[in-house]
């Protein structure tokens, strides 16, 4: 029994530093690494030493990683008799997860248990009450949220800036501007939130708010100021300003928030449609006279690009418009956005399900795919480019290798391989830029665990790439062979790379290739060959590191 107790004490002593290390990893911004440590070190049984503390950390990390369903499953299965500090932390994490999962009642139940059944610390109680407010706001129970805010304000005054802003944001979202005025004084005077609140309550005229928002944008203000301009545009009935703001908001939208992007794209298309009708009235355009609409839109590009884009958008979505008119409108809309630095906006508009690639102008597809390529949005680029003929502005080889890169990065490995095989099948020299792209792709393939495919591509490229890229290809082939422990084969590639420039004086790459060849030869057991290469380096290299390696390796042969 004494031995068992001693073992338990030792386990507990070892668990505490490990747990603190995991907490430190989480605090330093590495929740996934901390969670991996919990997976490894948390006892499997709930009655194991330190299990409750590990579980509390685990649930907190899972909330940070937005794995809310998993948090709620584990919280529902917490064992009875957990130590209070760990239990309180678990309940707080469960309450946060419930709010994020849209389960407001469950969030309030967890918070109530923490507040009324356990001896919550002051900061834990404060956090729980914030969660209750968030749960009411998420369920759009405005009055309940507002009353909870007032009680919180009474108990914790003065509120910090972050809590004040959170209250105002929630109330504005609920359409409770007058209630939000209670916290107006606590907002940053130059902040977008205060401008938004003053605009919506009539405490500031729209033109004053617009001027202040534009001034902040000119000094590097973020998307929230464009949100202010969008609200001011609605207040004034200014369609052009609303389009400008929505275009910028879509350009600046978070790549990970697909729902937000979809909402913004829909709002922008609606704003385009409304402004197109206003522009048509202004220009006395007749319904159905698509040629006149297209001409007027093109002429308005200089004076009002936003209004012009509204007209292009109307034409490309009008079902009765001729195909040629729609294609011209598509291209001009996409190109106008691109020229104005709104490439993301163009991509998001045409990536919407309403814009099928086979119904788009080929030139627009090429432009949009190029935008996606530059943004490393490979699947989107491939969506626009698939089945597209070689564009007039690109050579056939260049087009094939660009398509192969997008196929590879989009996860279409076999398609990428087949595209590269088709590129390399004709026995003719590759242009320099094509060789560079193809070599980079082969290296990506090797790095991603496809060495056989990379070697196939490089071997086929070698006689086609020209002397300017021959050594790079040989060095890469040597690296692939060496990583597969094919040392003799690697040495062959490396030495060929070293000799490729002779009788010219050896440069840095030639010296590097000689050293790699010598090392591979030694590993292959070809000691005399390896000795010859190391001795050559001693005679020809001026690099102290290479000389040290050569001397050391020679002493081992």
Buried (B, 14 or more C-beta within 10 A) or exposed (E): EEEEEEEEEEEEEEBEEBBEEBBEBBEEEBBEEBBBBBEEBBBEEBEBBBBBBBBBBBBBBBBBBEBBEBBBEBBEEBEEEBEEBBBBBBBBBBBBBBBBBEBBEBBBBBBBBBBEEBEBEEEBBBBBBBBBBBBBBBBEBBEBBBBBBEEBBEEBEEBEEEBBBBBBBBBBEBEBBEBBBBBBEBBEEEBBBBBBBBBBBEBBBBEBBBEBBBEBBEEEBEBBBBBBBBBBBBBBEBBBBBBBBBBBBBBBBEEEEEEEBBEBBEBBBEBBBBBBBBBBEEBEBEEEEBEBBBBBBBEBBEEBBBBBBBBBBBBBBBEEBEEEBBBBBBBBBBBBBBEBEBBBBBBBBBBBEEBEBEEBBBBBBBBBBBBBBEBEBBBBBBBBBBEBEBBEEEEEBBBBBBBBBBBBBBEBBEBBBEBBEEBBEEEEEBBEEBBBBBBBBBBBBBEEEBBEBBBBBBEBBBEBBEEEBBBBBBBBBBBBBBEEEBBBBBBBBBBBBBBBBEEEEBEEBBBBBBBBBBBBBBBBEBEEBBBEBBEBBEEEBEBEEBBEBBEEBBEEE
